[in-house]
């Protein structure tokens, strides 16, 4: 690992006992918060426990009290002097102002417990601030750098964008450990920030293990229906599936589209803003709109039922790192059409476990959907191979083993941490 001794002063302690790891999650518990990071933590934490690692979740908010419990963060519980210091840091920092707040909150959530390592996302560059305040290594996991997600959303590259982008660059560049769910996101980060990141590794997110009796089957599916699970926004391609459905519905008058997910709105290429109802009205005739079933956000058990019921699933995102919607569809053995972007072709093996289309190309998406409608045998074959492939390559046990192996390299190495004046001041104000 490339660590400059001039910036570091002492070693992380090496403990010859049961390891204890903290995992940050923006919400908790898994199943109650529709978020890919939450689902990742909810899967990898018990798998690490099974390997003898004690894990604890540090959550941005807790939606329900379930086992395992989580540390619920909250700035309102921060001592008064710390709040004053944090306000000063946010005011005079040139970085994204959300980074210090999140970083300090996570550091506070670690207090009073013994941990050997913390893993958290790169968002807002908060991990950099957390590392300044804690003496254990912080592993940054590239769940979704802002320069990729903001571009997929069509957001402007304004001052706020650049401040957050720079904060995330510093966080990534200085990370003691760095993991990425896909090779694509790691490559793009290296290129964007001109960083070698020799210590970084690719460890995919785990896929759910679905019993055969709960998987998709041709006999149990509605051969007219297409399932889309994702937000209505540019990022997830909610507009693309609707444009493609118009083409499909013209030749298949019985086709149905099931649209599951929140309505975040989008701005089209002509700079016109739409919510989902107005977009449907602008793109589809009245008769076709009656065949689009807008379900809104749904709990996971209802989405699972729809996965088995729909004939095929579409993932239309303009960019994805490691999309949960795709992994779940393949794990259930659903015939799937997905955009050839980001980490998607690392998950879906083209022509073997699903079909890929050019990202942003609604016409090619419609063609692939039509191919599966016309070839039920192909749909069955792709679905069976998809579920088998997910169980083999992305089982929680395999992912946890790779994760623990990487953690061990950090524990075994002479890793050094910063001598931080902020840490000393932070500790001194613990009760003030």
Legacy VTK file of the C-alpha trace (Angstrom):
# vtk DataFile Version 3.0
C-alpha trace
ASCII
DATASET POLYDATA
POINTS 432 float
0.000 0.000 0.000
1.275 3.473 -0.865
1.335 5.271 2.480
3.561 8.236 3.187
5.315 7.866 6.548
5.672 11.641 6.795
1.897 11.985 7.189
1.477 9.191 9.696
2.860 8.608 13.159
1.807 5.317 14.724
0.427 1.894 13.946
-3.029 0.468 14.124
-3.117 -2.127 16.893
-2.999 -5.739 15.694
-5.322 -7.831 17.841
-5.086 -11.600 18.025
-8.744 -12.037 19.001
-12.164 -12.065 17.419
-12.372 -9.239 14.929
-15.066 -6.596 15.246
-16.198 -4.614 12.189
-18.561 -1.649 11.906
-20.532 -1.227 8.664
-22.151 2.114 7.859
-25.577 1.987 6.214
-27.661 5.044 5.237
-30.750 3.350 6.731
-31.805 0.229 8.544
-33.033 -2.482 8.544
-32.697 -4.183 5.194
-36.132 -4.860 3.734
-37.589 -1.662 5.205
-35.375 0.817 3.341
-35.296 0.536 -0.481
-31.606 1.245 -0.970
-28.840 -0.849 -2.504
-26.292 -0.035 0.217
-28.758 -1.039 2.931
-29.399 -4.333 1.150
-25.650 -4.912 0.737
-25.006 -4.365 4.444
-27.997 -6.512 5.347
-26.529 -9.387 3.356
-22.799 -9.116 4.047
-23.087 -8.500 7.813
-24.586 -11.905 8.707
-22.251 -13.603 6.224
-19.269 -12.035 8.010
-20.752 -13.108 11.339
-20.829 -16.677 10.037
-17.069 -16.400 9.466
-16.508 -15.417 13.088
-16.430 -11.635 12.641
-18.528 -9.553 15.037
-20.360 -6.915 12.990
-22.296 -3.847 14.043
-24.368 -1.600 11.796
-24.034 2.181 12.122
-27.204 3.555 10.495
-28.190 6.992 9.269
-31.715 6.289 10.481
-33.608 3.277 11.755
-36.984 2.642 10.130
-37.955 -0.293 12.342
-36.631 -1.991 15.446
-35.551 -5.387 14.248
-32.704 -7.802 14.819
-29.861 -7.200 14.410
-30.094 -3.766 16.043
-28.162 -0.791 14.724
-26.570 2.323 16.167
-28.905 5.135 15.129
-26.974 8.300 14.296
-28.271 11.746 15.149
-26.638 15.153 15.334
-29.131 16.118 18.034
-27.249 13.825 20.433
-23.891 15.469 19.727
-22.367 17.416 22.641
-22.765 21.199 22.392
-19.074 21.951 21.941
-18.820 19.423 19.127
-21.761 21.047 17.363
-19.973 24.396 17.559
-16.775 22.905 16.148
-18.711 21.193 13.380
-20.484 24.412 12.399
-17.111 26.146 12.168
-15.677 23.317 10.089
-18.614 23.397 7.676
-18.460 27.175 7.373
-14.770 27.406 6.589
-14.297 24.171 4.695
-14.030 24.410 0.912
-15.402 20.865 0.559
-18.989 19.635 0.421
-20.659 20.732 3.709
-22.463 17.413 4.155
-19.198 15.497 4.504
-18.204 16.852 7.928
-21.691 16.307 9.388
-21.917 12.695 8.268
-18.294 11.933 9.076
-18.527 13.315 12.593
-21.853 11.566 13.226
-20.379 8.207 12.228
-17.322 8.779 14.427
-19.641 9.508 17.343
-21.593 6.316 16.609
-18.370 4.316 17.041
-17.651 5.666 20.513
-17.823 3.329 23.472
-17.305 0.156 21.411
-14.207 -1.710 20.279
-13.901 -2.025 16.523
-11.019 -3.204 14.370
-12.296 -1.615 11.146
-15.042 0.572 9.710
-16.413 0.207 6.178
-18.456 3.038 4.676
-19.364 4.640 1.364
-17.553 7.479 -0.376
-20.581 9.818 -0.407
-19.806 13.504 0.325
-16.245 12.471 1.190
-17.488 11.804 4.728
-15.104 8.872 5.215
-12.154 11.289 5.174
-13.585 13.192 8.143
-14.394 9.995 10.000
-10.809 8.768 9.536
-9.470 11.974 11.082
-11.439 11.238 14.264
-11.013 7.481 14.762
-7.935 5.321 15.240
-9.137 2.277 13.293
-8.773 1.853 9.522
-11.683 3.123 7.437
-12.351 1.129 4.267
-14.115 3.156 1.581
-16.496 1.195 -0.626
-17.321 2.743 -4.004
-21.065 2.356 -3.999
-21.674 5.311 -6.325
-19.334 8.292 -6.874
-21.198 11.527 -7.466
-19.525 12.316 -10.790
-21.180 9.183 -12.218
-24.576 9.398 -10.542
-25.054 13.137 -11.083
-24.239 12.764 -14.767
-26.710 9.898 -15.124
-29.347 12.077 -13.461
-28.630 14.900 -15.904
-27.665 17.318 -13.108
-25.496 20.352 -13.894
-21.793 20.308 -13.136
-22.080 23.473 -11.051
-20.163 24.666 -7.987
-21.997 22.280 -5.649
-21.167 19.375 -7.963
-17.473 20.249 -8.063
-17.228 20.720 -4.301
-18.737 17.309 -3.682
-16.628 15.761 -6.430
-13.429 17.152 -4.899
-14.465 15.971 -1.432
-15.009 12.460 -2.736
-11.683 12.525 -4.579
-9.806 13.386 -1.390
-11.685 10.683 0.485
-10.798 8.063 -2.146
-7.187 9.183 -2.589
-6.454 9.062 1.161
-8.415 5.907 1.975
-6.508 3.267 3.933
-8.592 0.595 2.170
-10.715 0.781 -0.963
-13.130 -1.736 -2.472
-15.423 -1.533 -5.488
-18.416 -3.678 -6.466
-17.483 -3.499 -10.156
-14.322 -3.165 -12.207
-16.032 -0.465 -14.239
-16.532 1.928 -11.326
-12.954 1.392 -10.143
-11.607 2.072 -13.643
-13.696 5.216 -13.986
-12.581 6.517 -10.587
-8.933 5.915 -11.477
-9.338 7.758 -14.774
-11.436 10.612 -13.395
-9.101 11.413 -10.529
-5.810 10.311 -12.131
-5.124 7.952 -9.224
-3.394 4.576 -9.389
-5.078 3.175 -6.246
-2.861 0.078 -6.165
-4.425 -1.158 -2.930
-7.986 -1.170 -4.324
-9.781 -4.441 -5.073
-13.024 -5.429 -6.760
-15.430 -7.373 -4.537
-18.971 -7.707 -5.943
-22.055 -7.198 -3.838
-23.729 -10.436 -2.729
-26.824 -11.775 -4.463
-29.785 -13.213 -2.561
-30.080 -16.984 -2.491
-33.543 -17.847 -3.857
-34.906 -21.365 -3.342
-35.907 -23.072 -6.560
-39.571 -23.215 -5.551
-39.639 -19.411 -5.280
-37.948 -18.706 -8.592
-39.584 -17.541 -11.806
-41.217 -20.121 -14.032
-42.825 -19.816 -17.439
-45.938 -21.604 -16.216
-46.387 -19.209 -13.310
-45.822 -16.029 -15.306
-48.190 -13.701 -17.107
-46.834 -13.863 -20.652
-48.075 -10.366 -21.436
-46.318 -8.399 -18.677
-43.051 -6.460 -18.432
-41.693 -5.489 -15.007
-39.665 -2.356 -14.331
-38.362 -1.747 -10.796
-36.687 1.622 -10.363
-37.233 5.323 -9.840
-38.869 7.455 -12.477
-35.852 9.610 -13.293
-33.132 9.823 -15.916
-30.681 7.761 -13.907
-32.842 4.639 -13.748
-34.191 5.150 -17.267
-37.856 5.342 -16.344
-38.428 7.380 -19.492
-36.675 4.763 -21.659
-38.896 1.871 -20.623
-41.973 3.968 -21.379
-40.610 4.940 -24.810
-39.813 1.281 -25.488
-43.234 0.154 -24.275
-44.881 2.433 -26.845
-43.075 0.548 -29.596
-43.834 -2.843 -28.057
-47.508 -2.033 -27.491
-47.934 -1.046 -31.129
-47.235 -4.630 -32.218
-48.469 -6.450 -29.088
-51.873 -5.031 -28.128
-52.020 -7.273 -25.048
-48.662 -6.141 -23.571
-48.694 -4.728 -20.040
-46.074 -2.673 -18.205
-45.774 -2.866 -14.414
-43.872 0.189 -13.139
-42.620 -0.120 -9.538
-40.758 2.696 -7.811
-40.941 6.313 -6.643
-41.624 9.235 -8.962
-38.637 11.579 -8.765
-39.368 13.402 -12.009
-37.001 14.089 -14.883
-35.960 16.707 -17.407
-35.906 15.483 -20.997
-33.449 16.387 -23.738
-35.588 19.406 -24.620
-35.185 20.701 -21.021
-38.843 20.059 -20.207
-39.700 18.746 -16.755
-42.066 15.833 -16.200
-43.463 13.754 -13.420
-44.535 10.217 -14.249
-48.230 10.950 -15.002
-47.416 13.871 -17.294
-44.711 11.884 -19.081
-47.116 8.998 -19.701
-49.695 11.433 -21.031
-47.168 13.065 -23.358
-45.794 9.792 -24.734
-48.629 7.275 -24.836
-52.146 7.386 -26.279
-54.969 6.900 -23.804
-55.498 3.217 -24.638
-51.809 2.407 -24.027
-51.740 4.365 -20.774
-54.410 2.002 -19.483
-51.913 -0.857 -19.876
-49.259 0.809 -17.697
-49.754 -0.126 -14.046
-48.020 2.426 -11.831
-47.488 0.744 -8.472
-45.281 3.283 -6.686
-42.778 2.072 -4.071
-43.538 -1.422 -2.780
-42.122 -3.580 0.026
-39.701 -6.300 -0.959
-42.163 -9.177 -0.529
-44.573 -7.627 -3.039
-41.743 -6.963 -5.500
-40.699 -10.612 -5.207
-44.239 -11.673 -6.098
-44.203 -9.388 -9.147
-40.847 -10.801 -10.267
-42.360 -14.261 -10.413
-45.536 -13.026 -12.090
-44.009 -10.864 -14.843
-42.857 -12.538 -18.050
-39.667 -10.490 -18.187
-37.798 -7.760 -16.311
-36.136 -4.620 -17.687
-33.258 -2.624 -16.187
-32.993 0.546 -18.273
-30.504 2.663 -16.297
-28.228 5.149 -18.020
-25.477 4.166 -15.610
-25.161 1.594 -12.835
-22.331 0.457 -10.636
-23.871 -2.731 -9.276
-27.675 -2.500 -9.482
-29.677 -4.396 -6.891
-32.691 -4.541 -9.217
-30.653 -6.510 -11.749
-29.051 -8.854 -9.221
-32.441 -9.686 -7.709
-34.038 -10.311 -11.100
-31.253 -12.686 -12.144
-31.294 -14.452 -8.763
-35.014 -15.118 -9.169
-34.309 -16.548 -12.618
-36.302 -13.836 -14.385
-35.727 -13.400 -18.126
-34.009 -10.010 -18.150
-33.118 -7.225 -20.562
-30.627 -4.677 -19.219
-28.605 -1.686 -20.392
-25.011 -2.315 -21.406
-23.481 0.260 -19.066
-21.271 0.454 -16.003
-21.017 -2.763 -14.038
-24.092 -4.358 -15.623
-22.185 -6.491 -18.194
-20.042 -7.807 -15.323
-23.220 -9.156 -13.703
-25.402 -10.139 -16.664
-23.491 -12.301 -19.120
-24.774 -11.274 -22.543
-26.599 -14.054 -24.356
-26.055 -16.476 -21.463
-27.947 -15.030 -18.491
-29.854 -12.204 -20.189
-29.892 -9.722 -23.050
-28.110 -6.358 -23.210
-29.073 -3.236 -25.150
-27.191 0.003 -25.823
-27.727 2.321 -22.860
-30.168 5.086 -23.717
-31.459 3.314 -26.841
-35.185 2.728 -26.372
-35.530 1.165 -29.833
-32.947 -1.535 -29.125
-34.513 -2.133 -25.720
-37.864 -2.720 -27.447
-36.233 -5.114 -29.938
-34.748 -7.242 -27.147
-38.051 -7.352 -25.299
-39.738 -8.460 -28.521
-37.121 -11.197 -28.920
-38.010 -12.684 -25.540
-41.739 -12.388 -26.175
-41.277 -14.333 -29.392
-38.984 -16.993 -27.852
-40.295 -18.480 -24.594
-37.687 -21.256 -24.735
-34.916 -18.643 -24.820
-36.526 -16.818 -21.894
-36.592 -20.028 -19.847
-32.981 -20.886 -20.678
-31.673 -17.429 -19.823
-33.584 -17.392 -16.543
-32.319 -20.781 -15.400
-28.731 -19.940 -16.281
-29.035 -16.568 -14.541
-30.156 -17.988 -11.186
-27.450 -20.671 -11.281
-24.776 -18.107 -12.139
-25.777 -15.738 -9.323
-25.738 -18.558 -6.771
-22.284 -19.633 -7.928
-20.506 -16.311 -8.358
-22.231 -13.966 -5.914
-23.309 -16.000 -2.919
-23.138 -14.059 0.384
-20.661 -16.600 1.756
-18.260 -16.148 -1.184
-18.479 -12.352 -1.037
-17.947 -12.331 2.739
-14.884 -14.553 2.350
-13.359 -12.173 -0.210
-14.219 -9.207 2.012
-12.626 -10.769 5.077
-9.527 -11.724 3.078
-9.134 -8.064 2.107
-9.706 -6.847 5.646
-7.005 -9.264 6.778
-4.463 -7.655 4.472
-5.098 -4.366 6.289
-4.835 -5.956 9.720
-1.645 -7.798 8.794
0.126 -4.838 7.200
1.978 -2.140 9.192
-0.850 0.287 8.558
-0.376 3.759 9.911
-2.905 6.397 10.838
-2.813 10.151 10.863
-1.833 12.050 13.973
-4.807 14.372 13.968
-5.245 17.468 16.086
-8.946 17.190 15.227
-9.040 13.746 16.878
-7.543 15.074 20.087
-9.994 17.985 20.173
-12.877 15.683 19.288
-12.072 13.355 22.181
-11.663 16.268 24.580
-15.194 17.481 23.818
-16.886 14.113 24.269
-18.984 15.193 27.233
-19.093 18.962 26.827
LINES 1 433
432 0 1 2 3 4 5 6 7 8 9 10 11 12 13 14 15 16 17 18 19 20 21 22 23 24 25 26 27 28 29 30 31 32 33 34 35 36 37 38 39 40 41 42 43 44 45 46 47 48 49 50 51 52 53 54 55 56 57 58 59 60 61 62 63 64 65 66 67 68 69 70 71 72 73 74 75 76 77 78 79 80 81 82 83 84 85 86 87 88 89 90 91 92 93 94 95 96 97 98 99 100 101 102 103 104 105 106 107 108 109 110 111 112 113 114 115 116 117 118 119 120 121 122 123 124 125 126 127 128 129 130 131 132 133 134 135 136 137 138 139 140 141 142 143 144 145 146 147 148 149 150 151 152 153 154 155 156 157 158 159 160 161 162 163 164 165 166 167 168 169 170 171 172 173 174 175 176 177 178 179 180 181 182 183 184 185 186 187 188 189 190 191 192 193 194 195 196 197 198 199 200 201 202 203 204 205 206 207 208 209 210 211 212 213 214 215 216 217 218 219 220 221 222 223 224 225 226 227 228 229 230 231 232 233 234 235 236 237 238 239 240 241 242 243 244 245 246 247 248 249 250 251 252 253 254 255 256 257 258 259 260 261 262 263 264 265 266 267 268 269 270 271 272 273 274 275 276 277 278 279 280 281 282 283 284 285 286 287 288 289 290 291 292 293 294 295 296 297 298 299 300 301 302 303 304 305 306 307 308 309 310 311 312 313 314 315 316 317 318 319 320 321 322 323 324 325 326 327 328 329 330 331 332 333 334 335 336 337 338 339 340 341 342 343 344 345 346 347 348 349 350 351 352 353 354 355 356 357 358 359 360 361 362 363 364 365 366 367 368 369 370 371 372 373 374 375 376 377 378 379 380 381 382 383 384 385 386 387 388 389 390 391 392 393 394 395 396 397 398 399 400 401 402 403 404 405 406 407 408 409 410 411 412 413 414 415 416 417 418 419 420 421 422 423 424 425 426 427 428 429 430 431
